[in-house]
Amino acid sequence: MSGKPKADVQPWYREPWPWLLMLGPLVVIVAGVITTYLAVVSNDGLVEDDYYKQGLTVNQRTERDRRAGELGVAVEFVLSGDGQRIRALLRAREGVALPDALALRITHPTRSGLDQSVMLQAEGAGLYTGALSPLPDGRWHISVEDDKRQWRLLGDWVRHGQSGLQWTASARVKSEVDWRTNGR
């Protein structure tokens, strides 16, 4: 036997090393529970509920986009100073009858709570007006179609305080606003 006295042995839970080693897996478990909770309760606004039905209508939508080009449809928008009224000047090739109303859809790419659908009523000579909530600056997806859903214009509007934009079915930039059609 050795001449050294035996040190007092403490139970494992009184030592710091087991607790330090268990801290890492514990943090991972808590983070996993929080992530699972957020995934279940949050709404993913970027995913469409009826994506399959939308996929089936792709050919119909692209046909309406082509039809707008054939008719020579061009539209110019102007927002009122307070941003609560919008006016549209619609032009088309000679001999093309202008619709009684336009359906304007303004959607935010990531915040669906800001999306708006506005019916613009004809006032004559290709002028249409409607009311909307003020739009914050940023990128917006714009869709304009006639009331019979025979043609449609699509595009992106990057709004930085400007009150107007102008575009045609051929998608050329015609104003100080960054306007491009996208292939949808």
N, C-alpha and C positions, 0 to 999 in steps of 0.2 A: 504494500500500500504506500501511496505517496504521502508526503508530509504536508501537502497543500490542503487547506480546508475547502470543502465543496461550496461553490457559490449558490446563493438562493435561486432556485428555479421558479420563474414566474409562469403563469398560464399563458397560452398563445395570444389570447385577446388583450393582454396587457403589453404586448410587444408592438412597436410601431410598424414593422416591416409587413406583416400580413395585411394590415389595413391599407398601407400604401400600395401594395400589389393589387388589392381588390378595388381600389379607387378607379383605375382605368376602365375595367369592364362595367363598373357601375355607371360611370359617365356615359358610356356607349349605350347602355340599356335605357337610361333616362332620355337621351337624345333620340333614340329610336321610338320611344313612346310618344314624345312630343311631335316628331315628324309624322307618325301614323295618325295622330289626332288632327294635325293640320291638313293632311291629305284627305281625311274623311269629311271634315266640316267645311272646308273651303270650296268655292265654286271655281272651276276652271272655265272662265268665260271664253277662252280661245277655241274650245272644242264644240262643234255643232252637235246638237242632239240627233238631228236627222241627216247625218253625213251621207248615208247610203242613198237616200232619196235625192239629195243634192247632186250626188255623182251621176245619177241617172238622167238628170236634166241638163247636163253640161252641153250637149249638142243643141238643145233648144236655146240656151243662153247665148252661145256663140253665134247662132243664126241671127238672133236679135241684134247683136253687136255688128254683124256684117250688114244687116238691113239698115242700120243707122248710117253707115258709110255710103250705101247705095243711094239713100235719100238725101245725102249731103247735109245731114243735121249738124248744126252748130248752135251752141248756147253760151250766153254770157250772163254771169251772176254778179249782182251787186248787193251787198249787205247794207242795211241802214246804219246810221251813226251809232245807235245804241245796240245794234246787232240783233234786234228782235223781229225784223222784217227782212225778207229776201225778195229780190226781183230778178226775174229771168227774162232775157230776150232770146227767143228761139227763132232760128232761121233754118230754112231747108231749100232744096232746089226748087226752081220755078215749077209750078203746077202741083206741088205736094201740099195736101191739106194739113194744116196745123191742128193738133188735138185741142179738145176743150179744156183739158187739165194735164198737168205733169206730175208724176210721182217722183219726189226727190227723197233720197235716202242718204243720210250722212252718218257714217259709222266711225268710231274710234277703233284703231287696230287692237288695243288691249283693254280698254275700259268700256264695256258694253253699257254701263249706266249713263254714258253721255250720248248714246246713239239717238238719232231723231229721224222720224218719217214725216214728211210734210207734203200735203197736196197743194200744188200751186195752181190757182184758178186763172183762167184766161181773162185778160182785160181788153183784148183786141190788138191787132197788128203785131202778133207774136209776143206780146208782153204778158207775163205771168207773175203773180204775187202770192205770198204766203207768210205765215208767222212761224217763228222758231225761237228756241231758247238761245241765248248768246253762246257762241262757240269759243272755247279757249284756244289760244295759239297751239300749234302742233300739227301732226300729220292726221289727215282724215281721208277715209275712203268715200267717194261720192258716186252715186248711181242716180241717173235720170232716165225715166222712161215715159212713154206716152200712156194715156189712160187705158188704151186697148192692149197694151203690152205687146206691140208689134216691133218696136225698136228700143234700144237702150244704149246709153253712153256710160262708161265706167272710167274711173280714174282716181288718182291720189292727189290731194290738195295739201300742200305744206303751207299752213297759214301762219304768218308772223305779223299780225296786225293789219294786213291788207284787207280791204273791203270788197275786192272784186276779183273775178277770174273769168277767163274766156277759153273755151276749147271746142274742138270739132271732133268728129269721129275719126279723122286722120291722126289725131293726137299730137298736133304740133303745139309747142309752147307759144302762146300769143299774148302773154301779159307778164307783169313783174312777179306773178305768183308761179311757183314751181308746180306745174301741172303735167302729169304724164298718165297715159292710160296704161293699165296693166292687162296682161293677157287673160283675164278671167272672163 
